C-alpha cells in the first residue's frame, strides 16, 4: 500500500471517507447514493473486524459461518432465549466441522483448520473430540453486545438513510 506523505490525515484509518461522502443533491441516482451509503457502512464494519481479529480478516468470516451453522438451529427451534450455560446451549445448537465451514466459505480445508485453531486459542469457539465446532458463551456475549451497542444501530441508521434517499 502506498502511503501519502503529503497529507498525514490520508494515512489514518478513516482516510478517504470524505472522498465517498454523499452530499445532498450530489448524486443523480438514488440507487447509486444507496450503494455508496451501504459501501461506507460495510467498509467501516470490515475495518473494525480487521482490527478486532488481529488484522486477520478470515477469522471473523469463519467465526460468522460457525455462528450461522450453530445458531441456525435456534432459529428453527423457536427457542430464542436459551440460557447460556454450556451444555444446554450446545445441546440446542447445530454442530459444524472444518469440512462444512470450508465448503460454506470456499476456503481450503487446511486454511480453515489453521484458523479454527486460532479461534479456539482466542476462546471464541470450542472444538469437541468428534471435531464439532461451537461458539462459546464468551463469544456470544461479546459479539452480541457489540451488535446491540454499535453495529445494529449503525446498520439501522444506514438503512434509514438509504430508505430516505430511495423515497426522494
C-alpha positions as CSV (number, residue, x, y, z in Angstrom):
1,X,0.0,0.0,0.0
2,X,1.4,3.4,-0.9
3,X,1.5,5.9,1.9
4,X,0.6,9.5,1.3
5,X,3.3,11.6,2.8
6,X,1.9,14.9,1.6
7,X,-1.3,14.6,3.7
8,X,-0.7,12.9,7.1
9,X,-4.5,12.5,7.5
10,X,-4.6,10.3,4.4
11,X,-2.9,7.5,6.4
12,X,-5.5,7.4,9.2
13,X,-7.9,4.5,9.4
14,X,-10.8,6.8,8.4
15,X,-8.9,8.3,5.4
16,X,-11.0,8.6,2.3
17,X,-14.4,8.7,4.0
18,X,-14.9,12.2,2.7
19,X,-14.0,11.0,-0.8
20,X,-17.1,8.9,-0.9
21,X,-19.3,11.0,1.2
22,X,-22.7,11.6,-0.3
23,X,-23.7,15.2,-0.2
24,X,-27.3,16.2,-0.5
25,X,-28.2,16.5,-4.2
26,X,-24.8,15.5,-5.4
27,X,-25.8,12.1,-6.7
28,X,-28.1,11.8,-9.7
29,X,-29.3,8.3,-8.9
30,X,-30.9,7.3,-5.6
31,X,-29.7,3.7,-6.2
32,X,-26.1,5.0,-6.6
33,X,-26.4,7.0,-3.4
34,X,-27.8,4.0,-1.6
35,X,-24.9,1.8,-2.9
36,X,-22.4,4.4,-1.6
37,X,-24.0,4.6,1.8
38,X,-24.1,0.8,2.1
39,X,-20.5,0.6,1.0
40,X,-19.5,3.1,3.6
41,X,-21.2,1.0,6.3
42,X,-19.6,-2.2,5.1
43,X,-16.1,-0.8,4.8
44,X,-16.3,0.7,8.3
45,X,-17.5,-2.6,9.7
46,X,-14.8,-4.5,7.9
47,X,-12.1,-2.2,9.2
48,X,-13.3,-2.8,12.8
49,X,-13.4,-6.6,12.3
50,X,-9.9,-6.5,10.8
51,X,-8.6,-4.7,13.9
52,X,-10.7,-6.8,16.4
53,X,-9.4,-10.1,15.0
54,X,-5.6,-9.4,15.0
55,X,-5.7,-8.0,11.4
56,X,-6.8,-11.4,10.1
57,X,-10.0,-10.8,8.1
58,X,-10.6,-14.6,7.7
59,X,-11.1,-15.1,11.5
60,X,-14.4,-13.1,11.6
61,X,-15.6,-14.7,8.4
62,X,-15.0,-18.2,9.8
63,X,-16.5,-17.3,13.2
64,X,-19.5,-15.9,11.4
65,X,-20.0,-19.1,9.4
66,X,-19.7,-21.2,12.6
67,X,-22.2,-18.9,14.3
68,X,-24.7,-19.2,11.4
69,X,-24.4,-23.0,11.5
70,X,-24.8,-23.2,15.3
71,X,-27.5,-20.6,15.7
72,X,-29.5,-21.7,12.7
73,X,-30.8,-24.5,14.8
74,X,-32.0,-22.0,17.4
75,X,-33.8,-20.0,14.8
76,X,-35.7,-23.1,13.6
77,X,-36.4,-24.5,17.1
78,X,-38.3,-21.4,18.3
79,X,-36.0,-21.2,21.4
80,X,-34.9,-17.6,21.0
81,X,-34.0,-17.2,24.7
82,X,-31.9,-20.2,25.6
83,X,-29.8,-19.6,28.7
84,X,-26.1,-19.6,28.0
85,X,-25.0,-22.5,30.1
86,X,-22.5,-24.5,28.1
87,X,-24.2,-28.0,28.0
88,X,-27.7,-26.7,27.5
89,X,-26.7,-24.2,24.9
90,X,-24.5,-26.7,22.9
91,X,-27.4,-29.2,23.0
92,X,-29.7,-26.9,21.0
93,X,-27.0,-25.6,18.7
94,X,-26.4,-27.4,15.3
95,X,-22.8,-28.5,15.2
96,X,-20.5,-28.0,12.2
97,X,-16.9,-29.0,11.4
98,X,-13.9,-27.8,9.5
99,X,-15.1,-29.5,6.4
100,X,-18.6,-27.9,6.4
101,X,-17.1,-24.5,7.1
102,X,-14.6,-24.9,4.2
103,X,-17.5,-25.9,1.9
104,X,-19.5,-22.9,3.1
105,X,-16.7,-20.4,2.6
106,X,-14.9,-21.9,-0.4
107,X,-11.6,-21.7,1.5
108,X,-9.1,-24.6,1.5
109,X,-9.7,-27.0,4.4
110,X,-6.2,-26.6,5.7
111,X,-6.6,-22.8,5.9
112,X,-9.9,-23.3,7.8
113,X,-8.2,-25.8,10.1
114,X,-5.4,-23.4,11.0
115,X,-7.8,-20.5,11.6
116,X,-10.1,-22.7,13.7
117,X,-7.0,-23.4,15.9
118,X,-6.6,-19.7,16.4
119,X,-10.3,-19.1,17.1
120,X,-10.1,-21.9,19.8
121,X,-7.0,-20.2,21.3
122,X,-8.8,-16.9,21.4
123,X,-11.7,-18.5,23.2
124,X,-14.4,-17.8,20.6
125,X,-15.1,-21.4,19.7
126,X,-14.7,-24.8,21.2
127,X,-13.9,-28.0,19.3
128,X,-15.2,-31.3,20.7
129,X,-13.4,-34.6,20.4
130,X,-15.5,-35.5,17.4
131,X,-14.5,-32.3,15.6
132,X,-17.8,-30.5,16.1
133,X,-17.4,-26.7,16.5
134,X,-19.5,-24.5,18.7
135,X,-19.5,-20.8,19.6
136,X,-18.5,-20.2,23.2
137,X,-20.8,-18.3,25.6
138,X,-18.0,-15.8,25.8
139,X,-18.2,-15.1,22.0
140,X,-22.0,-14.9,22.1
141,X,-21.9,-12.4,24.9
142,X,-19.0,-10.3,23.5
143,X,-20.3,-10.1,19.9
144,X,-23.9,-9.9,20.9
145,X,-23.1,-6.9,23.0
146,X,-21.2,-5.3,20.1
147,X,-24.0,-5.9,17.7
148,X,-26.5,-4.4,20.0
149,X,-24.4,-1.4,21.0
150,X,-22.7,-0.4,17.8
151,X,-23.2,-2.5,14.7
152,X,-27.0,-2.8,14.7
153,X,-27.7,0.9,15.4
154,X,-25.3,1.8,12.6
155,X,-26.9,-0.6,10.2
156,X,-30.4,0.7,11.1
157,X,-29.2,4.3,10.6
158,X,-27.7,3.3,7.3
159,X,-31.0,1.6,6.3
160,X,-33.0,4.7,7.3
161,X,-30.7,6.9,5.2
162,X,-31.0,4.6,2.2
163,X,-34.7,4.5,2.6
164,X,-34.9,8.3,2.7
165,X,-32.7,8.5,-0.5
166,X,-34.9,6.0,-2.3
167,X,-38.0,8.0,-1.5
168,X,-36.6,11.3,-2.7
